[in-house]
Amino acid sequence: MAKLFYDHLIVIEEIVAVLDQHKLKPGDRTKILELMDATLQNEILDVIFTYLPREKHEEFLEKFHRAPHDMGLMQYLKDNSPVNIELAILDRANKTKRKLLRHLTRS
């Protein structure tokens, strides 16, 4: 799980704690965490591309590909989005975490 520019908005310790209650094999635990990480990333990218003007998508992707950890990406999004993009990302991340936690607690 690589460091990403929006990581400061997402706290996954809740998910890890619930996951650890299931006493999984290390490999299975790793796979599940990777799937959850990918799910969160897809949801967050959906938020970004929903609010970022279409003509800025390619430029953002180039910057993201070059340095996904660069905090300057958040400023880029703030400067080019019509909404408070941090709040939009945080909201989607929290909704996604709740869904993931519901799935984990059902098992």
C-alpha positions as CSV (number, residue, x, y, z in Angstrom):
1,M,0.0,0.0,0.0
2,A,1.8,3.0,-1.3
3,K,1.6,6.4,0.4
4,L,-0.9,8.6,-1.3
5,F,-1.6,12.4,-1.1
6,Y,-5.0,11.8,0.6
7,D,-3.8,9.3,3.2
8,H,-4.1,11.9,6.0
9,L,-7.9,11.9,5.4
10,I,-8.4,8.2,5.8
11,V,-8.0,6.3,9.0
12,I,-8.1,2.5,8.4
13,E,-7.2,1.4,11.8
14,E,-10.9,0.6,12.5
15,I,-11.0,-1.8,9.6
16,V,-7.7,-3.4,10.6
17,A,-8.9,-3.9,14.1
18,V,-12.1,-5.6,13.0
19,L,-10.2,-7.6,10.4
20,D,-7.8,-8.8,13.0
21,Q,-10.7,-10.3,15.1
22,H,-11.2,-12.8,12.3
23,K,-7.9,-14.6,12.9
24,L,-6.9,-14.9,9.3
25,K,-3.8,-16.4,7.8
26,P,-1.3,-13.6,7.1
27,G,-1.6,-14.0,3.3
28,D,-5.4,-13.8,3.4
29,R,-5.2,-10.8,5.7
30,T,-2.8,-9.1,3.3
31,K,-5.1,-9.8,0.3
32,I,-8.1,-8.4,2.0
33,L,-6.3,-5.3,3.1
34,E,-5.1,-4.8,-0.5
35,L,-8.7,-5.2,-1.8
36,M,-9.9,-2.7,0.7
37,D,-7.1,-0.3,-0.2
38,A,-8.0,-0.6,-3.9
39,T,-11.7,-0.1,-3.1
40,L,-11.0,3.1,-1.2
41,Q,-8.7,4.4,-3.9
42,N,-11.3,3.7,-6.6
43,E,-14.0,5.5,-4.6
44,I,-11.7,8.5,-4.0
45,L,-10.7,8.7,-7.6
46,D,-14.4,8.6,-8.5
47,V,-14.9,11.7,-6.3
48,I,-12.0,13.5,-7.8
49,F,-13.0,12.9,-11.4
50,T,-16.6,13.7,-10.6
51,Y,-15.7,17.2,-9.4
52,L,-12.5,18.0,-11.3
53,P,-13.3,19.6,-14.6
54,R,-12.9,17.2,-17.5
55,E,-10.2,19.3,-19.1
56,K,-8.0,18.8,-16.0
57,H,-8.3,15.0,-15.8
58,E,-5.3,14.2,-17.9
59,E,-3.1,16.8,-16.2
60,F,-4.1,15.4,-12.7
61,L,-3.4,11.8,-13.8
62,E,0.1,12.7,-15.1
63,K,0.9,14.5,-11.8
64,F,-0.6,11.6,-9.8
65,H,1.3,9.0,-11.8
66,R,4.6,10.9,-11.3
67,A,4.2,11.4,-7.6
68,P,1.1,9.9,-5.9
69,H,2.4,11.0,-2.5
70,D,2.9,14.7,-3.4
71,M,0.7,16.8,-1.1
72,G,0.7,19.4,-3.9
73,L,-1.9,17.2,-5.6
74,M,-4.4,18.2,-2.9
75,Q,-3.7,21.8,-3.5
76,Y,-4.2,21.2,-7.3
77,L,-7.6,19.7,-6.6
78,K,-8.6,22.5,-4.2
79,D,-7.6,25.1,-6.9
80,N,-9.5,23.3,-9.7
81,S,-12.6,21.8,-8.0
82,P,-15.9,23.7,-7.5
83,V,-16.4,22.0,-4.1
84,N,-14.4,21.5,-1.0
85,I,-12.6,18.4,-2.4
86,E,-11.1,17.4,1.0
87,L,-14.6,17.2,2.5
88,A,-15.9,15.3,-0.5
89,I,-13.0,12.8,-0.3
90,L,-13.5,12.4,3.4
91,D,-17.2,11.9,3.1
92,R,-16.8,9.2,0.5
93,A,-14.0,7.5,2.4
94,N,-16.1,7.4,5.5
95,K,-19.1,6.0,3.7
96,T,-16.9,3.3,2.0
97,K,-15.3,2.4,5.3
98,R,-18.7,1.9,6.9
99,K,-19.7,-0.4,4.1
100,L,-16.5,-2.4,4.4
101,L,-16.9,-2.6,8.2
102,R,-20.5,-3.9,7.7
103,H,-19.2,-6.6,5.4
104,L,-16.5,-7.6,7.9
105,T,-18.8,-7.7,10.9
106,R,-21.3,-9.9,9.0
107,S,-18.6,-12.6,8.5
